[in-house]
Amino acid sequence: MLRDKLNEALKDAMRARDMASVGAIRLILAKLKEVDIAARTETSREGVADERILSMLQGMIKQRNESVALYEKGNRPDLADKEKAEIVVIERFLPRQMDDSAVEAAVREAVAAAGAKTVKDMGGVMAALKAKYAGQMDFAKASAVPVASGDEILRYAQDDRKVPAILCPVSGASRV
């Protein structure tokens, strides 16, 4: 379904002679073809599911946001503007993103549903969030949401080192 929407959008952009959109949609379709080829097996030649396409689109937006930051840092506003325009086109194919309060509520609900009380339980919480809110939630924001669980207040520890976000007591102890 999303694949058809992308192809129709390409045709519409071509008819409208919107070359910025045509270029961005062609980039999306090229990346989609690459993902399809990587997912092929001997028994299955079908394309990837819409959930995987949404994940791919989010990855493309993340890459472009990083590029925008680098271009602005390198004093290249022309290239930064091009990347921002591509982001706008890519976002047209994603479901509406959840706001911060909705993300927080979803995380708290997932923690309660999973009964997460320790760091080891967070893999299940994140998997449940990804299954239920694919394409709608920024999971980096979700990992920063403080979570209450029973008597113990839990939160994700985030520090300067590249350590995965994890649950730990708020008492100040962070896990290494």
PAZAPA-4460 file (N, C-alpha, C; in steps of 0.05 Angstrom, whole numbers, plus 32768, in hexadecimal, padded with zeros to 4 digits):
% residues 176
    n_x    n_y    n_z   ca_x   ca_y   ca_z    c_x    c_y    c_z   seq   type   mol
   8010   7FE8   8000   8000   8000   8000   8011   8019   8000     1      M     A
   8025   801A   8012   8037   8031   8013   8048   8033   7FF9     2      L     A
   804F   801C   7FEF   805E   801A   7FD6   804F   8026   7FBF     3      R     A
   8035   8020   7FBE   8023   802C   7FA9   8021   804A   7FAD     4      D     A
   801E   8052   7FC6   801C   806F   7FCB   8035   807E   7FC2     5      K     A
   804C   8072   7FC6   8066   807E   7FBD   8066   8080   7F9F     6      L     A
   805E   806B   7F91   805E   806C   7F73   804B   8080   7F68     7      N     A
   8033   8082   7F75   8020   8097   7F6C   802A   80B3   7F72     8      E     A
   8037   80B7   7F88   8042   80D1   7F8F   8058   80D9   7F7B     9      A     A
   8067   80C6   7F72   807C   80CB   7F5E   806F   80D4   7F44    10      L     A
   805A   80C6   7F3B   804C   80CE   7F23   8040   80EA   7F25    11      K     A
   8033   80EF   7F3C   8027   810A   7F41   803C   8120   7F40    12      D     A
   8053   811B   7F4D   8068   812F   7F4E   8073   8134   7F32    13      A     A
   8075   811F   7F22   807F   8122   7F06   806B   8132   7EF6    14      M     A
   8051   812C   7EF9   803D   813C   7EEB   803D   8159   7EF3    15      R     A
   8042   815E   7F0D   8043   817A   7F17   805E   8187   7F11    16      A     A
   8071   8178   7F06   808C   8182   7F01   8099   818D   7F1A    17      R     A
   8094   817F   7F30   80A0   8186   7F4A   80BA   8176   7F4D    18      D     A
   80D0   8180   7F42   80E8   8171   7F41   80F4   816A   7F5C    19      M     A
   80F0   817C   7F70   80FA   8176   7F8B   80EC   815D   7F96    20      A     A
   80D2   815B   7F93   80C3   8144   7F9C   80CA   812B   7F8C    21      S     A
   80CD   812E   7F72   80D4   8118   7F61   80EF   810C   7F6A    22      V     A
   8103   811D   7F6F   811D   8114   7F77   811B   8105   7F92    23      G     A
   810D   8111   7FA5   810B   8104   7FC0   80FC   80EA   7FBF    24      A     A
   80E7   80E8   7FAF   80D7   80D0   7FAD   80E8   80BA   7F9F    25      I     A
   80F7   80C2   7F8B   8109   80AF   7F7E   811E   80A4   7F91    26      R     A
   8128   80B5   7FA3   813B   80AC   7FB8   812D   8097   7FCA    27      L     A
   8114   809D   7FD1   8105   808A   7FE2   8102   806F   7FD4    28      I     A
   80F9   8070   7FBB   80F5   8058   7FAC   810F   8048   7FA7    29      L     A
   8125   8056   7FA3   813F   8049   7FA0   8147   803A   7FBA    30      A     A
   8143   8048   7FD1   8149   803C   7FEB   8136   8024   7FF0    31      K     A
   811D   8027   7FE8   810A   8011   7FEB   8112   7FF8   7FDB    32      L     A
   811B   7FFD   7FC3   8124   7FE7   7FB2   813D   7FD9   7FBE    33      K     A
   814E   7FE9   7FCA   8166   7FDE   7FD8   815D   7FCD   7FEF    34      E     A
   814A   7FD6   7FFF   8140   7FC7   8016   8132   7FAD   800C    35      V     A
   8123   7FAF   7FF7   8116   7F98   7FEC   812A   7F82   7FE3    36      D     A
   813F   7F8B   7FD6   8153   7F78   7FCD   8161   7F6B   7FE4    37      I     A
   8167   7F7B   7FF9   8174   7F70   8011   8162   7F5C   801F    38      A     A
   8148   7F5F   801D   8135   7F4E   802C   812E   7F35   801C    39      A     A
   8136   7F33   8003   812F   7F1B   7FF3   813C   7F02   7FFD    40      R     A
   812C   7EEC   7FFA   8137   7ED2   8000   8131   7EC0   7FE8    41      T     A
   813A   7EA7   7FEA   8135   7E94   7FD4   8117   7E8F   7FD1    42      E     A
   8109   7E8E   7FE7   80ED   7E87   7FE6   80DA   7E9F   7FE2    43      T     A
   80E3   7EB6   7FEA   80D2   7ECE   7FE9   80DF   7EE4   7FDA    44      S     A
   80D1   7EED   7FC5   80DA   7F03   7FB5   80C9   7F1C   7FB8    45      R     A
   80B8   7F1B   7FCC   80A6   7F32   7FD1   80B4   7F49   7FDE    46      E     A
   80A8   7F61   7FDB   80B4   7F78   7FE8   80AF   7F78   8006    47      G     A
   80BC   7F8B   8013   80B9   7F8D   8030   809E   7F98   8038    48      V     A
   8096   7F94   8050   807C   7F9D   805A   807D   7FBB   805F    49      A     A
   8065   7FC7   8062   8063   7FE3   8067   8071   7FEC   8081    50      D     A
   8071   7FDB   8095   807E   7FE2   80AE   809C   7FE7   80A9    51      E     A
   80A8   7FD6   8099   80C5   7FD9   8092   80C9   7FF2   8081    52      R     A
   80B6   7FF8   8070   80B9   8011   8060   80B8   8029   8072    53      I     A
   80A6   8029   8085   80A4   8040   8098   80BE   8043   80A8    54      L     A
   80C9   802D   80B0   80E3   802D   80BE   80F9   8039   80AC    55      S     A
   80F9   8031   8093   810C   803B   8080   8109   8059   807C    56      M     A
   80F0   8062   807A   80EB   807F   8077   80F5   808F   808F    57      L     A
   80F1   8084   80A7   80FA   8092   80BF   8119   8093   80BF    58      Q     A
   8125   807E   80B6   8143   807D   80B4   814D   8092   80A0    59      G     A
   813E   8095   808A   8146   80A9   8077   8143   80C5   8082    60      M     A
   812F   80CA   8092   812B   80E5   809E   8142   80E9   80B2    61      I     A
   8148   80D5   80C2   815E   80D8   80D5   8178   80DF   80C7    62      K     A
   817E   80D1   80B1   8197   80D7   80A2   8197   80F4   8098    63      Q     A
   8180   80FD   808E   817F   8118   8084   8181   812D   809A    64      R     A
   8176   8127   80B1   8179   813A   80C8   8196   813C   80D0    65      N     A
   81A4   8126   80D0   81C1   8126   80D6   81D0   8136   80C1    66      E     A
   81C9   8133   80A8   81D6   8141   8092   81D0   815F   8094    67      S     A
   81B8   8167   809C   81B1   8183   809F   81C3   818F   80B4    68      V     A
   81C7   8181   80CA   81D8   818C   80E0   81F4   818F   80D6    69      A     A
   81FF   817C   80C7   821A   817E   80BD   821D   8194   80A8    70      L     A
   8209   8197   8097   820A   81AC   8082   8209   81C8   808F    71      Y     A
   81F8   81CA   80A3   81F6   81E4   80B1   8210   81EA   80C0    72      E     A
   821C   81D6   80CB   8235   81D9   80D9   824C   81E1   80C5    73      K     A
   824A   81D5   80AD   825E   81DB   8099   8258   81F3   8088    74      G     A
   8244   8203   8090   823C   821B   8082   8234   8216   8065    75      N     A
   8222   8202   8062   8218   81FB   8048   81F9   81FB   8049    76      R     A
   81ED   8213   804B   81D0   8215   804E   81C1   820B   8035    77      P     A
   81CD   820C   801E   81C0   8202   8006   81BB   81E4   8007    78      D     A
   81CF   81D5   8010   81CC   81B8   8013   81BA   81B1   802A    79      L     A
   81BB   81C1   8040   81A9   81BC   8056   818C   81C0   804E    80      A     A
   8187   81D5   803E   816B   81DA   8034   8161   81C3   8022    81      D     A
   8173   81B8   8012   816C   81A1   8001   8164   8189   8012    82      K     A
   8173   8184   8027   816D   816D   8038   8153   8172   8047    83      E     A
   814E   818B   8050   8135   8191   805E   811D   818D   804B    84      K     A
   8120   8194   8032   810B   8190   801E   8105   8172   801A    85      A     A
   811A   8162   801A   8116   8145   8018   8108   813A   8030    86      E     A
   810E   8144   8048   8101   813C   8060   80E3   8141   805E    87      I     A
   80DC   8158   8054   80BF   815F   8052   80B1   814B   803F    88      V     A
   80BE   8144   8029   80B2   8131   8017   80AF   8115   8024    89      V     A
   80C4   810C   8031   80C4   80F2   803E   80AE   80F1   8053    90      I     A
   80AB   8106   8063   8097   8106   8078   807B   8104   806E    91      E     A
   8076   810A   8055   805B   8108   804A   8052   80EB   804A    92      R     A
   8064   80D8   804A   805D   80BC   8049   805D   80AE   8064    93      F     A
   8063   80BC   8079   8062   80B1   8094   8048   80B8   80A1    94      L     A
   803E   80A7   80B3   8027   80AF   80C3   802D   80C7   80D4    95      P     A
   8019   80D4   80DD   801D   80EB   80EE   802C   80E3   8107    96      R     A
   8041   80F2   810E   8051   80EC   8126   8043   80F3   8140    97      Q     A
   8048   80E3   8154   803C   80E7   816E   8049   80FF   817B    98      M     A
   803A   810F   818A   8047   8125   8199   8053   8119   81B3    99      D     A
   8062   812B   81C1   8071   8121   81D9   805F   8115   81EE   100      D     A
   8048   8121   81F3   8036   8116   8208   802B   80FA   8200   101      S     A
   8025   80F7   81E6   801C   80DD   81DD   8032   80C8   81DE   102      A     A
   804A   80D0   81D8   8061   80BD   81DA   8065   80B5   81F7   103      V     A
   8063   80C8   8209   8067   80C2   8225   8051   80AF   822F   104      E     A
   8038   80B4   8227   8022   80A3   822F   8025   8086   8224   105      A     A
   802E   8084   820B   8032   806A   81FE   8048   805A   820C   106      A     A
   805E   8068   8214   8074   805B   8222   806B   8051   823D   107      V     A
   805D   8062   824B   8053   805A   8266   8040   8042   8264   108      R     A
   802F   8042   8250   801C   802C   824C   802B   8012   8245   109      E     A
   8040   8014   8234   804F   7FFD   822C   805F   7FF1   8244   110      A     A
   806A   8003   8254   8079   7FFA   826C   8065   7FEC   827F   111      V     A
   804E   7FF7   8283   803A   7FEB   8295   8031   7FD0   828A   112      A     A
   802B   7FCF   826F   8022   7FB6   8263   8037   7FA0   8264   113      A     A
   8050   7FA8   8261   8066   7F94   8262   806E   7F8D   827F   114      A     A
   8066   7F9E   8291   806E   7F9A   82AD   808C   7F9F   82B1   115      G     A
   8097   7FB1   82A1   80B4   7FB6   82A2   80BC   7FC2   82BC   116      A     A
   80CF   7FB5   82CA   80D9   7FBF   82E3   80F8   7FC0   82E3   117      K     A
   8104   7FB3   82CF   8121   7FB3   82CE   812A   7FBA   82B2   118      T     A
   8144   7FBD   82B0   8150   7FC3   8296   814B   7FAD   8282   119      V     A
   814B   7F95   828B   8147   7F7D   827A   812B   7F7D   826D   120      K     A
   8118   7F8A   8279   80FD   7F8B   826E   80F9   7F9F   8257   121      D     A
   810C   7FB1   8253   8108   7FC7   8241   8109   7FBE   8223   122      M     A
   8116   7FA8   821D   8116   7F9E   8202   80FA   7F98   81F9   123      G     A
   80EB   7F8B   820B   80CF   7F85   8205   80BD   7F9D   8202   124      G     A
   80C3   7FB2   8212   80B4   7FCB   8211   80B9   7FD9   81F6   125      V     A
   80D2   7FDB   81EE   80D8   7FE8   81D5   80CD   7FD8   81BD   126      M     A
   80CE   7FBD   81BF   80C4   7FAD   81A9   80A5   7FB1   81A7   127      A     A
   8098   7FB3   81BD   807B   7FB8   81BD   8075   7FD3   81B1   128      A     A
   8084   7FE7   81B9   8080   8002   81AE   8085   8003   818F   129      L     A
   809A   7FF5   8187   80A0   7FF5   816A   808B   7FE6   815A   130      K     A
   807F   7FD1   8166   806A   7FC3   8158   8051   7FD3   8156   131      A     A
   804A   7FE1   816B   8031   7FEF   816C   8032   800B   815F   132      K     A
   8049   8018   8161   804B   8034   8158   805F   8038   8142   133      Y     A
   8064   8025   8131   8077   8027   811B   8070   803F   810A   134      A     A
   8083   8050   8105   807F   8067   80F4   8072   807F   8101   135      G     A
   8067   807B   8119   8059   8091   8126   8068   809D   813D   136      Q     A
   807D   8090   8146   808B   8098   815E   80A9   809A   8159   137      M     A
   80B5   80AF   8164   80D2   80B1   8164   80DD   80A1   817C   138      D     A
   80E9   808B   8177   80F1   8079   818D   8108   8084   819D   139      F     A
   8117   8098   8192   812B   80A5   81A2   811D   80B6   81B8   140      A     A
   8107   80C3   81B1   80F8   80D2   81C5   80EC   80BF   81DA   141      K     A
   80E3   80A8   81D0   80D6   8094   81E2   80EB   808A   81F7   142      A     A
   8104   8088   81EF   8118   807D   8202   811F   8092   8217   143      S     A
   8118   80AB   8213   811E   80C0   8226   8107   80C5   823A   144      A     A
   80F1   80B8   8236   80DA   80BC   8248   80DE   80B0   8263   145      V     A
   80DC   80C0   8278   80DE   80B4   8293   80C5   80A2   8298   146      P     A
   80C9   808B   82A5   80B4   8078   82A8   80B0   8071   82C5   147      V     A
   8098   8072   82CF   8092   8069   82EB   8089   804C   82EA   148      A     A
   8094   803C   82FB   808D   8020   82FD   808A   8018   831A   149      S     A
   8072   8015   8323   806D   800D   833F   8078   8023   8352   150      G     A
   8087   801B   8366   8092   802E   8379   80AC   803A   836F   151      D     A
   80B8   802C   835C   80D2   8035   8353   80CF   8046   833A   152      E     A
   80DB   805D   833A   80DB   806E   8322   80F2   8065   8311   153      I     A
   80EB   805F   82F8   80FF   8056   82E5   8103   806A   82CF   154      L     A
   811A   806B   82C4   811F   807D   82AD   8135   8071   829C   155      R     A
   8137   807C   8284   814C   8073   8273   8165   8084   8279   156      Y     A
   817C   8076   827D   8195   8085   8282   81A1   808C   8267   157      A     A
   81A8   80A5   8265   81B5   80AE   824D   81CD   80BE   8255   158      Q     A
   81E4   80B7   824B   81FC   80C6   8252   820C   80CB   8238   159      D     A
   8223   80D7   823B   8233   80E0   8224   823E   80C8   8215   160      D     A
   8242   80B2   8222   824D   809A   8215   8237   808E   8203   161      R     A
   823F   807F   81F0   822B   8073   81DD   8221   8059   81E9   162      K     A
   8214   805B   8201   8208   8045   820E   81EB   8044   8207   163      V     A
   81DF   802E   8201   81C3   802D   81FB   81B2   8037   8212   164      P     A
   819C   8045   820C   818B   804F   8221   817F   8037   8230   165      A     A
   8180   8038   824B   8176   8022   825B   8166   802C   8273   166      I     A
   8157   801B   827E   8148   8022   8296   815A   8020   82AE   167      L     A
   8159   8033   82C0   8168   8031   82D9   8159   8042   82EE   168      C     A
   815D   803D   8308   8150   804D   831C   8159   806A   831A   169      P     A
   8147   807C   8322   814E   8099   8320   8162   80A1   8336   170      V     A
   8168   8090   8349   8179   8097   835F   8194   80A1   8356   171      S     A
   8199   80A3   833C   81B2   80AE   8333   81C5   8099   8328   172      G     A
   81C0   8081   832E   81D1   806B   8324   81CB   8067   8307   173      A     A
   81E0   8067   82F7   81DD   8061   82DB   81EC   8048   82D5   174      S     A
   81E3   8039   82C2   81F0   8020   82BC   8206   8024   82A7   175      R     A
   821C   8017   82AB   8232   8019   8299   8232   8004   8284   176      V     A
***
